[in-house]
C-alpha cells in the first residue's frame, strides 16, 4: 500500500462542486471494481499515452497564456490585477499569491482511499461520499486521510478538474486538460464522465503545489500524489510498475496564507543590555549603569526591547525546515545536518543557469520540494540577511536556538555588484559583515527567504529641531520607519543642500555628539546599513536626492563588536564601497544621526 507521507489530520469541507453522480451510484461503481483491474488494450494504451501528452501540453499552453496576459505595468510583488473566474490570470497574479489567496476562501481537502483489493486509489472532496465509502465499503477501501487541498468552486485563475469512471478497471480518473477530457469522451467509451470534481490551477505559483501523476500500465489505472517524498519513493522503488507522467496540475498548498505585508521595522541588532560603553574606556558595562547612561543613554544596548529579535515556528514545521521573523514577517529557510539537499555545509556558486552546484539550482530544487508548503523561496537581499544577524554574539552571529545548523560563513544574496556583474554581494552569518566576491566562487552558503519586499516611494521629508538647520532637514524612510538627518555631522542643511564641512569622531566621540543633539541618536548597525544603496556605481552608496552631498567615508554606528578581547572595535559602514565591517573605536569617521519620529 502506498502511503501519502504528507497526509495529516482531518479537515472540514463542503460538498464538491460540479455534476458528480449521486452517492449511491458512486458506491455501486466502487463496489464493482473489487477485482484487480487489468491492462488496457494496445489501442487504449495509445490513447492514454496521447492523453498524457495532451495534459502536459495544456499546462504549457496555460503557462504561456498567463505570461501573455501579463500587464506591462504589473508589479508581481504588491499589485493586484483584475481577475475573472474561469480565466487564466496574468502570471504575476499566480507568483504573488493573489490567485491562491482568492482560492483559499473556497479551499477544501481532497480525501484519499486505498482499495486493498485492486491497489488503486479513490479521491473525493465530498464529505458525504467520504463518509459513505468509509461506512459501507471498508474493507476493501482503507481511508488514507486528506491528501491535498483544492477549490470547491470556480475561483479566479483556476480551472475545473474532470472526473471519469473507467467501467473496465473500476477506477476513477482525473484531468484538468480540456483536450484530454475531449479525447477520452471521443475515443475511450469505457471512461464514463462524472462531471467536475473540483478546481485547481494549470499554472504554478505561490500557494500552489504540484500534483504528480503516475500510470500503472498492467492494471490500467492512474495514481496521484502531492507529496514530493512519495513521488520520489515511487520513482526509485516502483518504476517497473508505476510510469511517471509528470505534473497533472497544481493543487492548493494546505494551510497556505499569503506572505504578510512588509513591516516597516528594522530588527534590533541583538547587542545585549550588558554591552554598553562607558566614557574614557573600551570596557563594556551594564547599560543600566550610571557609567553607561552618563556617556549616552541611547546606546545600542539600551534599545534591546525595541524591535527585539523574535522568531516563531511556521505551520508547526521543524526549525530545520523554516522559521518566521516576527519583526519583519519574512520566513526563512532552516538548515539540516544530514548531508542532504539543505545541509548546512553545502556551498555554491552564484552564476545563475540552474546548475545543481549553483545557488540558482539550489533555489529551484527547494521550490520544487515545496519546503514548508511554499514554492516562492528566493535569495535574500543583503539587508534582509543582516536582519537575522545577532550582533551580540559571534561564530555564528545568529540566534542558534531558532536557526540550528547555521554555518559561520558568508552567504550569497540576490544583489549583484553594480560596477561588475561578475561579482555579487555576500552576508556573513559568522560575524555580520557584508562584502562582495566573484560569482564563480564556490565556497559560499545559501539561506533562502520568502515574503514581500519593500516597494513604492521610500523617502519623504519633514522638519525637526537641529542647530543651524533649515526646514525639511529630515528624511522619513517608509521602508524602515526611521527618520534621518539629511546631512552628516559637520554640515548644515540650508533648505536645499548640505553646506559646511565634514566632522569626524571616534565611536565614543560619536556617542557624545549624539547625546548633545536632543531627540537624536547614533543608529545601531542594522539601522545604519539599511541606508546603503548598492545599485549606485560611484561616489557615496546612498540616495543622493535624500542625502545630498554625502561624503563617501566610513561611518559609525553605536554597535560594539561582540567578540571578547575585541572591546576596542565597533561596527560601521563604508559609504565608499558599501561594506559593513568593524573598525577600531579610536578611528575618526563620519556620523549621521537618526530619530524614531520626525
N, C-alpha and C positions, 0 to 999 in steps of 0.2 A: 504493500500500500504506500502510495506517495504521500508524504506528509508536508503540508504547507507550513514552512518554518515561520512565515510572517503572520500566520493567523493567530488572533488573540481575542479573548473575551467575547462578550456579547455585543449587542447593539440593537437599537430600535429603528425601524424604518417603515415607511408607508408601503402600500401595495405598489408593485411595479406598474409603470405606465405602458400603454400600448394595447394591442388587441390579442393578448395571450388567451389561451383556452381556459375553460372552466377547470377548477382544481380536480374534479373527479375524472375528467378526461386525461389530465396530466398523470394522475395516479395510475389509471389504466395503462397508459403508454409506458410508464416507467416499470410497471409490473410485468409487462410483456417482454421487456428487454432483459429478462432474467438469465438467459443462457449467454454464453460467451459470444460476442459478435465475431463475424468472420471477415476475411479480407474482401475488399471490393474487387469488381471485375477490372480487367485491364482498361476498358473504355472509361469506367467510372474513375479509376485511378488517374487517368489522363485529365479528366475534367476537374478533379480535386486539385491536382497539381497546377492546372491552369488557374483555378480559383485562388490558390495561394499567391500566385504571381499577380493576379488582379488586386488582391488585398494590399500587397506591398506597393503596387502602382498607385492605388488610391491614396495611401499615406503620402507618397512622394508628391502626388498632384495637390493634395491638401496643403502640404508644406509650401509648395510653390505658390498656391493661391494666397496663403497667409502673407507671404513675403511681397507678392504683387499688390495686395490690399494695403500695404503699409503706407501711411501718410507721410510725406516728406518731413513735416514738422513734428511728427510724433516722437516724444521722448519716452524710451522704454522704461524709464525709472519711475516717473511720477505723473505722467499724463494719461488720463482716461480717455479712450476713444469711444465713439458711439457703436454699441454692439447690438446685433439683432439675433433673436433666436433662430436656430437652424441654418445660420450663415457662417462660413469660415471667417474668423476675425483677423485683423492685422496681426502679424507675428508679435509685435510689441505687447499686445494685449495678453498673449499667452506667456511671454517672457516675464512680464511684470507681475503676473498672478491675477490680473483683472478677470480673466475668464474663469479661473479656478475659484476666485472669491465669490463670483456670482453663482457658480455651480454649487458652492458649499451650502447655499440655502436649501438645496434640494438633494443633498448628499445622503445616500443610504448604503447599507452594507449589501454586498452580494455574498450569499451563503453557498458553501460547497459541501456536497455529499460524495462519499466514495461507495461505489457499488462493489461489494466483495465478490459478487458472482461474475461480474464482467470485467473488473479492473478499470471501469470507466468512471468518470465524474459527472455530477449534475450540479448546475449552478442556478440559483434563483434569488431574486430580490423580494419576492412576495412572502410576507410574514405568514399568510395563510397557507401558502404552498409549502413553505418550510415546515410549519407545524404539522401539516397533514402527512408529508413524507416521513417525518420523524415518528409520527404516531402509528402509521399504517404500513410502512414499508421498511421497517427496521427490525430484523435484517430483511434484505441484504444491504440496505442503504445505511451507511455509518456517517453521522454528522461530523464534518471537519471543523465547522465554525465559520465566522466571517472570513472570506478570502481576500476581498478587496472592496473598494468603495466606488460607487458610480452615482450618476444623477438620475433621479426618479422621473424627471420630466424634461421637456425642452428647456435649454438654457443657452444663453448666447455663446456662440463658438463651438458648441457640441453637436454631435451627430447621433442619430439613432443606431443602436446595435440590434440586429435582427436575429431572431431565434428560429431554428428549424429543428424538426424531429425526424431523425432517419429511421424510417419504418423497417429497414433491413437490419440495422445494427442495434436499434432500440436506444440510441444515444442522441443527445441534443448537440447542436452545432450553432456557433455564434459568429457573426461577422458584422463589421461596421461598413464594409465596402458595398456600395450600391451595385457595382458591376458584378461582384462575386455573388451577391444576392440574386441578381437577374440571371446569371449563368446557372445557378442551382435550379431556379424555377423552370428555366427553359430546357435544361439538359439532364437533370437528375430528378426524375419524378418521385423517387423514394424519399426525397427530402421534402417533408410537409412543412410549409411555412406557418409559424405560430404567431407572428407579429413582432412588435418592438419589445425587446426585453428590458432595455434601459438606455441611457445615453452616456456617451463617453467622447473623448477627443481624438481626432485624427492628427492633431498637431501637438508636438511636445511643448512643455512649458512648466513654469513654476506651479507647484501644487498638483502636478500630474506625475504618474509613474508608469512605465511600460507594462503592458500585459503581454507576456510571452506566449507563443503558440507552438504546439507540437502536434504532429500527426503520427498515429500508430498504424502503419500500413497493414499488418497482418490481422488487425482487429477492426479496421475501418472507422476509427473514431479519433477525435481531437482532444487535446488536454491544454489547459490554460493556467498560467500562474503569474502573479505579480512579484514573486519572491526571486531575487537575484540568486540567492544561495540555492534555492530549489532548482532554478533553471540550470545553474552550473553543475549541480549534482546529477541531474538527468543527462546533460550533455556528456559528463565524464563517465557515468556508470551505466546509462541505459541507451546509449547511442545506437545500439544494434536494433532496438525496437522502437525507440522514440525519435522521429525525424524532426529536427528543429526547423521551424518555418519563419522564425524571426518575431518581430513585434506585430501583434494583431491590432492593437490600438492602445490608447493611453487612458488609464483609469485615474480616478481622483486619489490623491495620497490621503490615507486615513488620518484624521486629526489635524490635517494641514490648516494653517492660518497664514494669511499674507504677512510678509515682514512688517514690523512696526515702523511707523514713520520715523525719519531721522530725528533724534532727540538733540536739541541744541545744548549739549553739555560736553565738557572735556573731563574725562575721568581724572580723579586725583592721581598724583604721581606714585603714591604708595609709601612715600617717606613717612616715617613714624613720628609720634609725639615725643620721642626721645632723641631726635636727630636735628635739633636746632643749634644754632651757633650763639656764642656769647662774644662780647666785644674784646678785641685785642688777642684773640686766640682761635686756633683751629679746632679746639676741643669741642665736641658736641655734648650738649646738655639737655635736660628735660625742657621741653618747650614751655611748660608751666612755670619754670623757674624765673626769678626776677632777672637773672643774668640774661636769659633769652629775650624776655619781653622788653628789657631796657634797650637792647640792641634794635629789635624790631618785633612787634607783636603780631606781624602778619608774614612770618617766615613760612616756608613750605610746610613744615611740621605742625604749625598752628592750624592748618586747614585740613586736617585728616578727615574731618566729618563732612566736608563739602565735596559732593560727588564722589564719595568714598568708593574705592574698588569694591564691587559687589557682583556676584555671579549666581546663576541658578541653573537647574537642570532643564532639559528640553524634552517634553513628552515622555518623561521617565526614562530617557535614554541614558546609558552609562556615560561618565565623563570622558571615557576614552573614545566616545563617538562624537559628542558635541556638547557645548556649554554656551549659555547666554550671558552676555554682558548686560547687567541690569541698568547701567548708566546710559549706554548708547543704544541699546536694543539690538545690537549686532549679535549674530550667532556664529560661534567659532567651531571649527573642526577640532576634535580631540585627536590624540595620538596613542598608538598602541606600542607594545614592546614585544611583539610576537613574530617579527620577521616578515609580516605581511605587507599588503599594499600601503597601509598608513603607519608603518613602523617609524618611530622617532629618529632612527639613524639613517633613513633613506635620504639621499641628496640628488639634486637635479641641476640641469642647465636651465636657461630661460630663453631659449631661442624661438619658441613657437614651432608650429609644424606638427605637433601631436605625437612625437616620439615618446615611448614609454619612459625613457630616461630624462625627459624634459618636463618642466612644470606644466606645460600645456597638455601633455599626455596624461600626467597625473590628474590634472583637473578633470579631463574627460572621463577618466576611469572612476573617479569619485562621484561625479554626477551620474554616470551610468549605473552606479550602485545604489543611487537614491539614499545616500547617507542620511540617517535620521528622518527619512521621508522627504528629503529635499533634493532637487536636481538643478538648483540655481546657485551653486557654490562658485566662488570666484577668488582670484588673488586679491589680497588687501592692498590698500594704499599704504604708504609709509606712516601717515598719521593714524590710520586705523590700527596698524600693527603695533605702533608705540602706545596705543590706548590701553593695551593689556599688559604693558611692561610694568613691573613693580620696581620702581627705582629705590625702594627701601631695602632691597636685598640684591644679591648677586649670584650668578652661576647656578641655575638660571635666574634671570631677573623677572620673575613671574610668580603668581600665587600657585605653587605646585599642588596644593590640595585640590584646586579646581582644574588645573592643567597638568595632570600627571604625564610623565614620559616626555617632558619638554627638553629638546636638545639645546644646550648652551652654545648656540652658534647663530650666524647670520641666516636670515630667511628672505627669500625672494618676495618682492612686491610687484604690483602691476605697473609701476611708474618707470618709464624709460628716461634716460638722461637726455635732456633737451639738446645738448650740443653734440651728442654722439649716440645714434640709435643702436649701436653695437653694445652699449652699456645699459644697465638697469640698476635701480636702487634696491638696497637691502636694509632690513631692520634687524638689529641684534637682540635676540632674546637671552643672550648671555649677560649683557650689561645694560643695554638700552641705546646703543649708538645707532646712527643711520649713516650709511656710506654707499658707495657705488662701485661696480665692478663690471667686467666683461660678461655679457650674457652667455658666452660659451663656457664660462667657468662651471664646473660640475660639482663643486663641493658644498652646495648650499641647500638648506632645507626649505620646505614649503608648509605653511599652515593656512588653510583656506577659510574664507568667511562668507557669510551671506547676510543680506539686509540692504536697506535703502541708503544710498549715498546722498550726501547733501547736494542740493541743486538750487537754482534760482539766484536772485540778487543776493550777494553776500554782504556788501558793505553799505552802510548808510552813515549819516553824520549828525552830530549834535554837539552841545557845548557843556563844558564842566569847568569849574574853577581851577585855574593853574596860573601861577605867577607869570605875567608877561604875555599870556596867550590871548588871541582874539577869539571871536565866536567860531563855532564849528571846528573845534580843536580835538574832537573825539570821533573815533571810528567805531561804530557799532557793528559787531560781527554776528550776523544771523546764523552762521554755521556753528558757532561755539557759545553764543550768549555772553561773550565778553565785550568790554568797551576799552579801547586802546587809545593812548595819547598818540596823536598823529606824528609828532616829532620825537626823535631821540633826545635824550638829555643833553643839554648844552645849546640846543636850538629852541627858538620861539616860533609859535605859529602866528603869522601876521594876517591871516584870513585867506591867504591863497598859496602860501609857501612856508617852508621851514627856513628861517633865517638865523644866522649866527654861526657857531662852530661846535663841533662835537666835543663832549666831555667824556673822559674815560674814568673808570673806577675799578678798584679791586672788588671782589664779590662782597666783602664786608662793607666797603665804601658804597656799593650799590644798595645794600640794605639800609645803610644810614641815609642815603639820599632819598630812598622811597619813603622812609619814615617822616622825612621833613616835608613831604608833599601830602597834605591832608586829603584822605579819601583814595589815595593811590597806593599801589604796592608793586613789588617786584614779582613777576609771574613765575610760577613753577615751570619745570622743563617741558611738560606736555603742552601747557598753555603757550609758551614761547614758540615751541616747534610748530604749533598749529598755523602760524603765520607764514611759514616758509612756502614759497611758490616755486616748485621745481620745473615748471614749464618755462620759466624765464631763462634766456640763454646767456645774458651778460649783465654785469652790474650786480646790484643787491637783489637777492632772490626773495623779493617781497613786492606786493602790489604797489606800483609807482603812483597810481592815482590816489589811493587811500593814504599812502605813506610817502609823500613826495620828498625827494632829496635824501632818502635813506642811504647811509654810507655802508658799503659792503665790508663790514667789520664783524669780528667776534662780538657776541652779545651775551650778557649774564642772565641766568635765571636764579631763583632763590634755592634751588635744589642742591643738596650735598651729594657727593659720591659715596655710595653706601659701604664700600669695602673698608674693613678695619685696617688701619695702617695707612690709609689714604685720606686722612681727615683734612689735608691741605689742598684737596681737589674738589671742585664743584662743577656742575653741569651748565652748559651753554650751547648756543648755536652759532654757526658761521654763516652770515648772510652772503659771504663772497662765494662759497661753494655748496651751500645748502646742507652741510653736515650737521649732525647732532653729536656732540662729543663732550668730553670733560677736560678741564683746564686747571692750572694752578690758581688757587684763590687770590694770590697776590698779583696776578696779571691785570693789567689795565685794559678793560674792554668797555664797549658801549652799553647803554641801558635804554630800554623802552618800558615805560610803566603801564600798568593795566588797572582796571577797576571792575567791580562786579555790575555796575549800572552807571548810566550816563550821569 
